[in-house]
Structures are given as C-alpha cells and as structure tokens.
Amino acid sequence: MGKKKVVVGMSGGVDSSVAAYLLKKAGYDVIGVTMQIWQDEAETVQEENGGCCGLSAVDDARRVAQVLDIPYYVMNFKKEFRENVMDYFTNEYLCGRTPNPCIACNRYVKWEALLQRSLSIGADYIATGHYARIEQLANGRYAIANSVTAAKDQTYALYNLTQEQLSHTLMPVGDYTKDQIREIAAKIGLPVAKKKDSQEICFVPDQDYASFIQNETGIVAPKGNFVNTKGEILGTHEGITHYTVGQRRGLGLPMGHRVFVLEIRPETNEVVVGENEEVFAKVVKANKVNYMAIPPLELGEELSCTAKIRYGHKGSPCVIKRTGEDEITCTFPDGVRAPTPGQAVVFYVDGCVGGGGTITEAER
C-alpha cells in the first residue's frame, strides 16, 4: 500500500508551512495548494494583508514548497469565496446581523470546495495549519478538540465542519504552541519563519466594513434613529451597517455617559442603545445547528456544557436545549455579554466541540 496523499492548504503563513513539513516528515505524500480567492487587490494591499486571501500568499507558499521539495499548485476558488463568504458578509450586515466570515470560509471554501477538489485528484486528506486537533471519539463521531495552546485555540471557528469533512482532515499544528511552530520553521530554514499572522477579516484590510458593503453592493444604508428601550428617539445613526451589538465607540450620542448598542432593528431602521448592564443576556437562541462530538439532541433534550458566544469569549457554563427542528436555546445562568445575532454560539463537551449554531436572538 502506498503513502497516503494529503493536500495541504498553504496560505503562505508559518502555520500551514510547518503543517506541510510535519506531514511530509510523518511519511505522507504531500501536495501544497494555495486557494486563490481574493485576486483583485492592489500591490500595496497585498503587502499589507499578506494573509490567506492575498496574492502575495502565492509567492511565499511557492518558496516554502521549494524548500520542502513538494509539488505546489494554485487553485482558483474566487467564485466559491464570493458566493459563500463575501456575499454572505454583505447580506448579513444589511439585515442587521453581524456575520463571522471565517466560519463560512472554513465550512464552504476551505473544506467543502477544497476537499471535493482534492478527493477528485486522488487525495486521501486535506490539512491546514489551524491550532486544533481532530479526534475520533468512543461514540464513533469525529470532533475537534482544543489545541495544546489556549492562546491560539481556533476550535470556535471550526464548529460547522461535517463528519465527512473531519474524517478527511489532518491538523498537525494542534499539537504545538505558536513559539514551537516558529522554532521549527526557523530550524528548517523556511522563509516565512518570522512572518506576521494574517488579519482576521482578510478581504476588508482597512476594517471599514460599512464602506466595503457600500462599494460591493451599491447600497447606501440609510440613516435612522437611535432609540432607547422605551422607543424614545435619542439621535440619528449613520446606517445599520456601521453598528454591532455591544458597540460603544463611534456612536456620537451626547448622553453624558457611555451607552452601548443593545439591538439592531432593520425592519424599522432603528439602533437600540442602553446601559452596560442591559447588554447582558441569559438566554440565547440559535439555528443552523451543526452537531459534532454528540449526535443531534432529541426535541426537548437538554445538555449541560460550556459555551462560547464569540471567538474571544473564554466560555461560560450553559444548558443547551433543543427547542425546534433547527433551533437550540442556550441558557447561561451567569449571563453573557452582548450575544450578537449572526455570530455563533459554540458548545463544548469534555474538551471537544459538541456543536454550535448561528445566534438569532437573545433574551435579557
């Protein structure tokens, strides 16, 4: 039996570069691939961005592949990226929600599109440089487990992967810390050993989401009213694409004290603001549920676990209950700050991702 063949998604960064090295060292037949998904950027943006979306990633990944002596290809996924990530991003903001494009990119581009293309050319696996680990549990299901370094843990953004995708995925970087990965890169002479990490949202390098959405869609989000929870008008907002739940900066309201965005109401074009304590909620509902470490809950079934409501959230005790065909209700006894429609709630069971869903509403 020959070597198992693995396609490594190479972003030109140090993590995916070392992933390719580790897999070759472990005896796999490694092929390097860069997904060309954002290819209309100016040279200055390429240099500033340099992440998984930049054309400059191709140059760095190709140089790494030469050092590792592995075949290297560029695959164009621009269409898949636009439909599943960029269009999704703009539509969510226009509907008053705050999307997580990295989660969409992981599920529908980095896995669904790349995996299918890789399997079609005879590969057994795809691999990435994510700081996470894949385990097959005693119940037979595949799950993503925390990496050895909590500081770089990326399991939250991977909750939406399917069992089929996980069964064909390798994540060798999850067994190392970031410092160890950089040390390995330097030791074997990789040219990206000291390269900085890419930005979180690669296709909006200046982080001006509202301008990006306007340029992409031609839609100018109309101004509307800031209101309090009683419906009283407090001032004028610049358009709902400028705001997200929990935001306090850039509101421009002369209230004499800090206020926070509590809710965005696209149907009335209102942005609701209030006090800090009003940002907290104990009940969060979610749909588009994906189960990972556990099989789907039965209707009405409950599960005690830990859950995160955003990437940077450390996690809070939670009781998950299936309350609909495609709905879970998450109760946080201690409350959580600013659960945001459009973001994900991800729950963990015994150190593994149990599953997650897209937040639809919160009850304070």
Buried (B, 14 or more C-beta within 10 A) or exposed (E): EEEBBBBBBBBBBBBBBBBBBBBBEEEBBBBBBBBBBBBEBEEEBBEBBBBBBBBBBBBBBBBBBEBBEBEBBBBEBBEBBBEBBBBBBBEBBBBBBBBBBBBBBBBBBBBBBBBEBBBEEEBBBBBBBBBBBBBEBEEEBBBBBBBBBEEBBBBBBBBBBBBEBBEBBBBBBBEBBBEBBBBBBEEBEBBBBEBEEBBEBBBBBEEEBBEBBBEBBEEEBEEBBBBBEEEEEBBEBBBBBBBBBBBEEEBEBEEEEEBBBBBBBBEEBBBBBBBBEBBBBBBBBBBEBBBBBBEEBEEEEBBEBBBBBBBEBEBBEBBBBBBEEEBBBBBBEEBBBBBBBBBBBBBBBEEBBBBBBBBBBBEB
